[in-house]
Amino acid sequence: METPTFRLLLSVFILACTLTHSYTWLRITKYERDTTYINTVKQAISIVPKHAFITVPQDIAVHISNREQYSLIESGKYGDYILVDNDTWPLLQEKEIREIIENYTQIFHKNNIVVYKK
């Protein structure tokens, strides 16, 4: 049985959930409007062969999601290529970042978008 109090509590809960997770969609909507960023990402992705295993941050995953092999940096599984946005590199310590890219060679760097190849 629904009561006005229940509806109010449910509405407040839904609002709180939306506000709590708004950072995820607000951050992504920023990139739609940044054509320089999008063009640079597309240029960097074009360097990587279509069937290569690529690792990207969550924000860039939408651009490579049609590939057979890819992973997110956040997962800790790294492919033959790593594409990163230096502005949104995960919250890792500098030492951890150096260890990750230690066996990779930088092959692209433009507008803070970097591609490394194993």
VONU-550399 format. One record per residue: residue number from 1; residue in three letters; x negated, y negated, z of N, C-alpha, C in turn. Coordinates in pm, 1 decimal. Each point is the difference from the previous one (the first is absolute). Layout:
+-----+------+----------+----------+----------+----------+----------+----------+----------+----------+----------+
! seq ! type !      n_u !      n_v !      n_w !     ca_u !     ca_v !     ca_w !      c_u !      c_v !      c_w !
+-----+------+----------+----------+----------+----------+----------+----------+----------+----------+----------+
! NUM !  ALA !        X !        Y !        Z !        X !        Y !        Z !        X !        Y !        Z !
...
+-----+------+----------+----------+----------+----------+----------+----------+----------+----------+----------+
***
This chain:
+-----+------+----------+----------+----------+----------+----------+----------+----------+----------+----------+
! seq ! type !      n_u !      n_v !      n_w !     ca_u !     ca_v !     ca_w !      c_u !      c_v !      c_w !
+-----+------+----------+----------+----------+----------+----------+----------+----------+----------+----------+
!   1 !  MET !    -83.9 !    118.0 !      0.0 !     83.9 !   -118.0 !      0.0 !    -88.5 !   -124.6 !      0.0 !
!   2 !  GLU !     23.6 !    -85.5 !    -98.9 !    -78.9 !   -121.6 !    -10.3 !     57.4 !   -109.0 !     88.1 !
!   3 !  THR !    -91.4 !    -69.3 !     61.3 !     39.8 !   -115.1 !     80.9 !    -76.2 !   -120.6 !    -51.4 !
!   4 !  PRO !     47.4 !   -119.1 !     29.3 !    -73.7 !   -119.9 !    -42.7 !   -143.1 !     -1.7 !     56.0 !
!   5 !  THR !    -18.7 !     48.4 !    118.9 !   -133.9 !      4.3 !     60.3 !    -90.7 !     94.3 !    -78.5 !
!   6 !  PHE !     53.8 !    115.0 !    -38.7 !    -78.3 !     96.6 !    -77.0 !    -41.8 !    -60.2 !   -133.7 !
!   7 !  ARG !     93.3 !    -65.2 !    -69.6 !    -30.9 !    -63.5 !   -128.1 !   -106.0 !   -108.8 !     15.2 !
!   8 !  LEU !     10.8 !    -76.9 !    106.6 !    -98.1 !   -104.9 !     25.7 !   -138.0 !     61.5 !     24.7 !
!   9 !  LEU !     -8.0 !    102.6 !     82.5 !   -127.2 !     65.4 !     29.4 !    -59.9 !     63.0 !   -126.2 !
!  10 !  LEU !     84.4 !     61.8 !    -80.7 !    -47.5 !     59.9 !   -123.9 !    -53.2 !   -107.8 !    -95.0 !
!  11 !  SER !     68.8 !   -110.0 !    -10.5 !    -43.6 !   -111.2 !    -85.1 !   -132.9 !    -57.8 !     48.0 !
!  12 !  VAL !    -13.3 !    -17.3 !    129.9 !   -125.2 !    -52.2 !     56.1 !   -113.8 !     98.0 !    -25.0 !
!  13 !  PHE !     25.9 !    129.0 !     13.2 !   -101.4 !    102.4 !    -25.7 !    -45.2 !     -3.5 !   -146.0 !
!  14 !  ILE !     93.3 !     -7.6 !    -93.2 !    -34.1 !     -5.0 !   -142.4 !    -79.0 !   -127.4 !    -31.4 !
!  15 !  LEU !     40.4 !   -111.6 !     55.3 !    -72.4 !   -125.6 !    -20.1 !   -142.2 !      9.8 !     54.7 !
!  16 !  ALA !    -14.2 !     56.9 !    118.4 !   -132.6 !     14.2 !     60.8 !    -90.1 !     90.2 !    -84.9 !
!  17 !  CYS !     55.2 !    108.4 !    -52.0 !    -78.3 !     89.7 !    -86.5 !    -43.9 !    -70.9 !   -127.3 !
!  18 !  THR !     90.1 !    -76.6 !    -58.1 !    -32.1 !    -73.8 !   -121.9 !   -109.4 !   -102.2 !     25.5 !
!  19 !  LEU !     10.5 !    -75.2 !    106.1 !   -100.3 !   -100.8 !     31.9 !   -134.3 !     63.6 !     35.6 !
!  20 !  THR !      3.7 !    111.9 !     68.6 !   -122.6 !     68.3 !     39.7 !    -78.8 !     48.4 !   -120.6 !
!  21 !  HIS !     69.0 !     45.3 !   -102.2 !    -67.3 !     55.0 !   -117.5 !     -5.9 !    -97.1 !   -118.0 !
!  22 !  SER !     39.3 !   -123.5 !     20.6 !      0.1 !    -97.1 !   -109.6 !   -139.7 !    -27.3 !    -53.0 !
!  23 !  TYR !   -103.5 !     17.4 !     82.7 !   -135.7 !    -26.3 !    -47.2 !    -35.4 !     88.6 !   -119.0 !
!  24 !  THR !     56.6 !    118.6 !    -10.1 !    -34.7 !     88.9 !   -110.9 !     55.1 !    -52.8 !   -131.3 !
!  25 !  TRP !    123.9 !    -43.2 !     -1.6 !     54.6 !    -47.0 !   -126.7 !    -36.5 !   -144.2 !    -29.5 !
!  26 !  LEU !    -26.3 !    -80.6 !    100.3 !    -42.6 !   -137.2 !    -26.5 !   -138.5 !     -2.1 !    -63.8 !
!  27 !  ARG !    -88.4 !     87.7 !     46.4 !   -135.2 !      6.8 !    -55.1 !      3.5 !     45.3 !   -145.8 !
!  28 !  ILE !     84.1 !     95.2 !    -33.0 !      7.9 !     51.6 !   -136.5 !     62.7 !   -102.1 !    -93.8 !
!  29 !  THR !    100.9 !    -73.4 !     43.9 !     64.2 !    -97.8 !    -88.1 !    -95.0 !   -112.9 !    -36.0 !
!  30 !  LYS !    -99.5 !    -26.3 !     81.3 !    -98.4 !   -103.6 !    -30.9 !    -72.6 !     32.4 !   -130.0 !
!  31 !  TYR !    -29.0 !    127.1 !    -24.3 !    -80.9 !     39.0 !   -114.2 !     75.6 !    -10.4 !   -132.3 !
!  32 !  GLU !    131.0 !      7.4 !      0.8 !     77.0 !    -15.3 !   -123.6 !    -24.6 !   -136.0 !    -63.6 !
!  33 !  ARG !    -17.1 !    -98.8 !     82.8 !    -13.4 !   -136.7 !    -48.9 !   -143.7 !    -36.6 !    -32.7 !
!  34 !  ASP !    -93.9 !     81.2 !     41.9 !   -141.0 !    -30.4 !    -21.2 !    -49.1 !     70.8 !   -126.4 !
!  35 !  THR !     18.6 !    -65.8 !   -115.4 !    -32.3 !     64.4 !   -127.6 !   -149.7 !     24.7 !    -16.2 !
!  36 !  THR !    -83.2 !    -86.0 !     55.4 !   -144.6 !     21.9 !     -7.8 !    -37.2 !    128.8 !     71.3 !
!  37 !  TYR !     57.2 !     20.0 !    117.6 !    -25.5 !    121.0 !     78.0 !     44.6 !    124.0 !    -78.3 !
!  38 !  ILE !    121.8 !     -2.7 !    -50.5 !     55.3 !    113.9 !    -73.9 !    -84.0 !     30.0 !   -123.5 !
!  39 !  ASN !    -38.5 !   -102.5 !    -75.1 !    -81.1 !     20.9 !   -120.3 !   -136.8 !     58.6 !     33.8 !
!  40 !  THR !    -58.5 !    -45.4 !    110.6 !   -129.8 !     54.1 !     42.2 !     13.4 !    145.6 !     41.3 !
!  41 !  VAL !    105.8 !     33.0 !     73.3 !     23.7 !    139.3 !     39.7 !     16.6 !     87.3 !   -124.3 !
!  42 !  LYS !     79.0 !    -44.9 !    -95.1 !     20.5 !     77.4 !   -123.1 !   -129.9 !     17.8 !    -77.3 !
!  43 !  GLN !    -81.4 !   -103.6 !     -4.7 !   -129.3 !      8.4 !    -67.0 !    -90.1 !    102.2 !     70.4 !
!  44 !  ALA !     -1.4 !     -1.9 !    131.7 !    -82.0 !     95.0 !     76.5 !     49.7 !    142.7 !    -20.3 !
!  45 !  ILE !    130.3 !     20.0 !     -0.4 !     56.9 !    134.3 !    -19.1 !    -31.4 !     51.8 !   -139.8 !
!  46 !  SER !     -3.8 !    -88.6 !    -98.3 !    -27.3 !     43.5 !   -137.4 !   -140.4 !     58.0 !    -16.7 !
!  47 !  ILE !    -90.3 !    -31.9 !     88.6 !   -136.4 !     53.4 !     -3.8 !     -2.3 !    147.2 !     40.2 !
!  48 !  VAL !     91.7 !     38.1 !     86.6 !      3.9 !    136.2 !     54.5 !     71.7 !     92.6 !    -98.9 !
!  49 !  PRO !    -64.3 !    112.3 !    -39.1 !     65.7 !     93.7 !    -91.5 !    135.1 !     47.7 !     54.3 !
!  50 !  LYS !     94.8 !     25.0 !    -89.9 !    137.3 !     37.1 !     38.9 !      7.8 !    123.7 !     89.5 !
!  51 !  HIS !    -88.4 !     97.9 !    -20.9 !      8.2 !    124.9 !     76.3 !    -95.4 !      4.6 !    118.2 !
!  52 !  ALA !    -65.5 !   -112.8 !     29.0 !    -93.6 !     -3.8 !    112.8 !     76.9 !    -13.4 !    131.4 !
!  53 !  PHE !    -59.0 !     53.3 !    105.8 !     56.6 !     -9.3 !    134.3 !    -38.8 !   -136.2 !     57.2 !
!  54 !  ILE !    100.2 !    -84.3 !     25.6 !    -24.5 !   -136.9 !     46.0 !     62.1 !    -21.9 !    137.6 !
!  55 !  THR !    -67.6 !    -79.8 !     79.8 !     47.1 !    -35.4 !    133.3 !     22.3 !   -150.3 !      3.9 !
!  56 !  VAL !    115.7 !    -41.4 !     50.6 !     36.0 !   -142.2 !      3.1 !     66.6 !    -34.8 !    132.6 !
!  57 !  PRO !      5.7 !   -129.4 !     34.1 !     77.1 !    -41.3 !    117.5 !    150.1 !     10.3 !    -28.6 !
!  58 !  GLN !     78.3 !      3.0 !    101.9 !    145.4 !     15.3 !    -13.1 !     61.0 !   -106.8 !    -90.1 !
!  59 !  ASP !    -50.9 !   -122.4 !      6.5 !     55.9 !   -109.4 !    -79.6 !    -17.0 !     20.5 !   -150.0 !
!  60 !  ILE !    -98.9 !     75.5 !    -40.4 !    -28.9 !     19.6 !   -142.3 !     56.6 !    133.2 !    -50.4 !
!  61 !  ALA !     47.4 !     83.7 !     88.7 !     47.1 !    134.1 !    -37.6 !    109.0 !     -2.8 !   -106.2 !
!  62 !  VAL !     83.6 !   -101.0 !     -0.1 !    107.8 !     -7.4 !    -98.8 !    -55.2 !     -5.1 !   -142.2 !
!  63 !  HIS !   -119.9 !    -51.7 !    -16.5 !    -59.3 !    -12.5 !   -133.4 !    -61.8 !    129.6 !    -51.1 !
!  64 !  ILE !    -24.1 !     96.5 !     88.2 !    -63.6 !    125.2 !    -42.4 !     84.1 !    122.8 !     34.5 !
!  65 !  SER !    120.2 !    -21.4 !     44.0 !     83.0 !    110.8 !     48.0 !     39.9 !     99.5 !   -108.7 !
!  66 !  ASN !    -17.9 !    -35.5 !   -126.7 !     33.2 !     93.5 !   -107.6 !   -117.7 !     91.0 !    -35.6 !
!  67 !  ARG !   -111.6 !    -15.4 !     67.8 !   -117.1 !     84.4 !    -25.1 !     14.6 !    134.0 !     70.3 !
!  68 !  GLU !    -68.2 !    100.8 !    -55.1 !      6.7 !    134.2 !     57.9 !    -68.4 !      7.6 !    135.6 !
!  69 !  GLN !   -116.2 !    -62.8 !     12.4 !    -76.6 !      9.5 !    123.0 !    -31.3 !   -138.8 !     54.7 !
!  70 !  TYR !     54.8 !    -28.4 !    115.6 !    -34.6 !   -123.4 !     68.8 !     23.2 !     18.6 !    149.0 !
!  71 !  SER !    -63.4 !    -82.7 !     78.2 !     21.6 !      1.5 !    144.7 !     -8.1 !   -143.2 !     51.1 !
!  72 !  LEU !     47.5 !    -18.4 !    120.1 !     -6.5 !   -130.7 !     64.3 !   -122.1 !     -5.2 !     90.1 !
!  73 !  ILE !    -64.7 !   -113.9 !      5.3 !   -116.7 !    -16.2 !     86.5 !     37.4 !     34.0 !    143.5 !
!  74 !  GLU !    120.3 !    -36.8 !     37.6 !     44.9 !     23.1 !    136.7 !      4.7 !    148.3 !     35.9 !
!  75 !  SER !      6.4 !     87.6 !   -101.1 !      8.4 !    144.2 !     26.7 !   -135.6 !     60.1 !     35.2 !
!  76 !  GLY !   -108.8 !    -68.1 !    -36.1 !   -132.9 !     49.8 !     30.4 !    -53.6 !     99.5 !   -102.0 !
!  77 !  LYS !     74.1 !     25.9 !   -106.6 !    -44.0 !     90.3 !   -106.7 !    -40.8 !    -86.8 !   -118.7 !
!  78 !  TYR !   -126.5 !     12.7 !    -41.7 !    -53.8 !    -89.9 !   -101.0 !    -29.1 !     73.8 !   -129.8 !
!  79 !  GLY !     40.8 !    -62.4 !   -111.7 !    -14.7 !     60.4 !   -131.5 !   -131.8 !    -34.4 !    -66.8 !
!  80 !  ASP !     -5.2 !     26.1 !   -129.9 !   -119.3 !    -29.7 !    -79.0 !    -18.3 !   -151.0 !    -17.6 !
!  81 !  TYR !    110.1 !    -73.1 !      8.2 !     -2.4 !   -145.3 !     -9.5 !     74.4 !    -57.2 !    119.8 !
!  82 !  ILE !    -49.6 !   -111.9 !     49.6 !     69.0 !    -72.5 !    107.2 !     21.8 !   -142.0 !    -49.1 !
!  83 !  LEU !    124.2 !    -44.5 !      0.3 !     34.3 !   -135.8 !    -37.1 !     47.2 !    -70.0 !    126.2 !
!  84 !  VAL !    -63.4 !   -109.9 !     35.4 !     37.8 !    -71.8 !    121.2 !     19.2 !   -147.4 !    -28.9 !
!  85 !  ASP !     82.8 !    -58.8 !     80.4 !     18.1 !   -144.3 !      2.0 !    -70.1 !    -45.5 !    127.5 !
!  86 !  ASN !   -108.5 !    -72.7 !    -13.7 !    -76.8 !    -40.0 !    117.9 !     81.4 !    -81.6 !     99.9 !
!  87 !  ASP !    107.1 !    -63.9 !    -46.2 !     84.6 !    -77.3 !     90.8 !     91.2 !     89.5 !     83.6 !
!  88 !  THR !     33.2 !    117.6 !    -51.8 !     93.5 !     86.3 !     73.1 !    -62.3 !    135.0 !     35.4 !
!  89 !  TRP !   -134.1 !      6.3 !      0.8 !    -67.1 !    123.4 !     41.0 !     54.3 !     38.2 !    136.8 !
!  90 !  PRO !     26.4 !    130.1 !     21.7 !     57.7 !     40.1 !    128.7 !    -83.3 !    -48.2 !    118.6 !
!  91 !  LEU !     61.8 !     -0.4 !    113.5 !    -67.8 !    -47.2 !    119.0 !   -102.3 !    103.6 !     47.3 !
!  92 !  LEU !   -110.4 !      4.5 !    -70.2 !   -108.3 !     90.7 !     33.0 !   -119.9 !    -81.8 !     44.0 !
!  93 !  GLN !    -83.3 !     60.8 !     79.0 !   -124.3 !    -65.1 !     39.1 !    -93.7 !     -3.6 !   -120.2 !
!  94 !  GLU !    -86.6 !    -98.5 !     -4.1 !    -93.8 !    -13.2 !   -111.8 !    -83.8 !    126.5 !    -17.3 !
!  95 !  LYS !    -37.2 !     63.1 !    109.8 !    -78.2 !    123.3 !     -6.0 !     77.7 !    110.5 !    -72.1 !
!  96 !  GLU !    129.4 !     12.1 !     30.2 !     83.5 !    101.0 !    -65.4 !     10.3 !    -25.8 !   -149.5 !
!  97 !  ILE !     13.4 !   -125.8 !    -39.5 !      9.0 !    -35.2 !   -141.2 !   -128.9 !     38.4 !    -71.3 !
!  98 !  ARG !   -114.7 !    -31.7 !     61.6 !   -129.5 !     35.7 !    -59.6 !    -12.8 !    150.6 !    -17.1 !
!  99 !  GLU !     47.1 !     77.1 !     98.1 !     -6.8 !    146.7 !     -9.1 !     88.2 !     52.5 !   -112.7 !
! 100 !  ILE !    114.7 !    -61.2 !    -20.4 !     91.9 !     43.8 !   -104.9 !    -61.4 !    -22.4 !   -137.4 !
! 101 !  ILE !    -54.9 !   -118.2 !    -23.4 !    -49.7 !    -32.7 !   -134.1 !   -147.8 !     35.2 !    -19.8 !
! 102 !  GLU !    -58.6 !     64.3 !     97.4 !   -141.9 !     35.9 !     -5.4 !    -36.1 !     80.9 !   -124.5 !
! 103 !  ASN !     86.1 !     92.8 !    -42.3 !    -26.3 !     85.9 !   -115.4 !     63.9 !    -50.7 !   -128.3 !
! 104 !  TYR !     40.5 !   -124.9 !     -1.0 !     66.9 !    -59.4 !   -116.0 !    -83.4 !   -114.7 !    -56.0 !
! 105 !  THR !     21.5 !    -28.3 !   -128.2 !    -65.2 !   -112.3 !    -66.9 !    107.4 !    -99.5 !    -42.2 !
! 106 !  GLN !    -24.1 !   -125.7 !     25.9 !     95.7 !   -103.2 !    -39.5 !     -4.6 !    -17.6 !   -151.7 !
! 107 !  ILE !    116.8 !     10.9 !    -65.1 !      4.4 !    -14.7 !   -146.1 !     86.4 !   -118.1 !    -45.0 !
! 108 !  PHE !     70.8 !    -63.3 !     93.0 !     87.1 !   -113.2 !    -34.6 !     13.2 !    -88.0 !    122.2 !
! 109 !  HIS !     -6.7 !   -131.0 !    -20.7 !     23.9 !    -95.1 !    109.4 !     47.0 !   -130.8 !    -59.8 !
! 110 !  LYS !    124.6 !    -33.8 !     29.2 !     57.6 !   -124.2 !    -50.6 !    115.8 !    -39.8 !     90.1 !
! 111 !  ASN !      3.7 !   -125.5 !     38.0 !    108.8 !    -52.5 !     84.3 !     28.0 !     87.8 !    121.4 !
! 112 !  ASN !   -104.1 !     44.6 !     66.0 !      8.5 !     84.1 !    120.4 !     53.9 !    140.7 !    -24.7 !
! 113 !  ILE !     18.2 !     38.5 !   -125.5 !     37.2 !    137.7 !    -34.3 !   -129.7 !     71.2 !    -36.6 !
! 114 !  VAL !    -25.3 !    113.7 !     65.7 !   -123.7 !     73.6 !    -22.0 !     32.4 !    145.4 !    -31.9 !
! 115 !  VAL !    -71.0 !     56.2 !    -98.9 !     13.8 !    141.3 !    -33.6 !   -134.8 !     66.1 !     21.6 !
! 116 !  TYR !      3.8 !    112.2 !     72.6 !   -119.9 !     80.6 !     23.7 !     17.3 !    134.4 !    -69.1 !
! 117 !  LYS !   -111.3 !     53.1 !    -51.7 !      1.7 !    131.4 !    -65.0 !    -97.0 !     90.6 !     72.7 !
! 118 !  LYS !     42.9 !    124.7 !     20.8 !    -83.6 !     99.1 !     68.7 !   -113.5 !     41.4 !    -88.1 !
+-----+------+----------+----------+----------+----------+----------+----------+----------+----------+----------+
***
